[in-house]
Amino acid sequence: MTATYTFDIFSTLDGFANHEGDWGGYWGKQGPEFLAHRAAAYRDPLRMVLGANTYTSNAPFLAAGFDRSLFDGWITRMFDSPVTVLSSR
């Protein structure tokens, strides 16, 4: 069985991704090329593998009734994918 692993690292100098008001799209770096690249990366069936803290921080977006139209299509695709959570708990 062959698997392709894709990972993202989003980092800030202070360790926090704070932003006032509108999110601003990846610290102002979002554009059509970026969105096309992300859509291609998440086009095929996938399984998300997340740490417990990352899963917990994203869990509110998975709740029924949350307005997912706020997100780009590739993020919605990611949220709809099966998830494995790695935890020591």
C-alpha positions in Angstrom: 0.0 0.0 0.0 1.4 3.4 -1.0 0.5 6.6 0.9 1.3 10.2 0.3 1.8 12.4 3.3 1.2 16.1 3.1 1.8 18.4 6.0 1.5 22.1 6.6 3.4 24.2 9.0 1.9 27.6 9.7 4.1 29.5 12.2 4.4 33.0 13.6 7.3 34.6 15.4 5.4 35.0 18.6 3.7 31.6 18.4 0.2 33.0 17.9 -1.9 33.6 14.8 -3.7 36.6 16.1 -5.5 38.9 13.7 -7.8 41.8 14.3 -11.1 41.8 12.3 -11.3 39.9 9.1 -8.9 36.9 9.0 -7.0 38.4 6.0 -6.2 35.1 4.3 -3.0 33.6 5.7 -1.5 36.8 6.8 -2.3 38.5 3.5 -0.6 35.9 1.4 -3.8 34.3 0.0 -4.3 34.7 -3.8 -5.7 32.7 -6.7 -2.5 30.7 -7.2 -2.4 29.7 -3.5 -6.1 28.7 -3.5 -5.6 26.6 -6.7 -2.5 24.9 -5.1 -4.5 24.1 -1.9 -7.5 22.8 -3.9 -5.2 20.5 -5.9 -3.5 19.2 -2.7 -6.9 18.3 -1.1 -8.6 17.0 -4.3 -8.0 13.3 -3.8 -9.5 11.3 -0.9 -7.6 11.8 2.3 -7.4 11.1 6.0 -6.4 13.9 8.3 -4.0 13.0 11.1 -4.1 15.6 13.9 -2.6 16.0 17.4 -5.2 16.3 20.2 -4.7 20.1 20.6 -5.1 20.7 16.9 -8.2 18.6 16.8 -9.7 20.3 19.8 -9.1 23.8 18.3 -10.8 22.7 15.1 -13.7 20.8 16.7 -16.1 23.8 16.8 -15.9 24.0 13.0 -17.2 20.4 12.7 -20.3 21.1 14.8 -23.7 20.8 13.0 -25.0 24.2 12.0 -21.6 25.9 11.8 -21.6 28.2 8.7 -18.8 26.6 6.6 -19.3 29.2 3.8 -16.9 31.3 5.8 -14.1 29.0 4.6 -12.3 28.4 1.3 -13.4 25.2 -0.5 -10.3 23.2 0.3 -10.8 23.9 4.1 -14.3 22.6 3.9 -13.0 19.5 2.1 -10.5 19.0 4.9 -13.2 19.3 7.5 -15.3 16.6 5.7 -12.4 14.1 5.6 -12.0 11.3 8.1 -9.7 12.1 11.0 -7.3 10.1 13.2 -6.3 11.9 16.4 -3.0 11.1 18.0 -2.9 11.6 21.7 -1.2 10.3 24.8 -4.5 10.5 26.7 
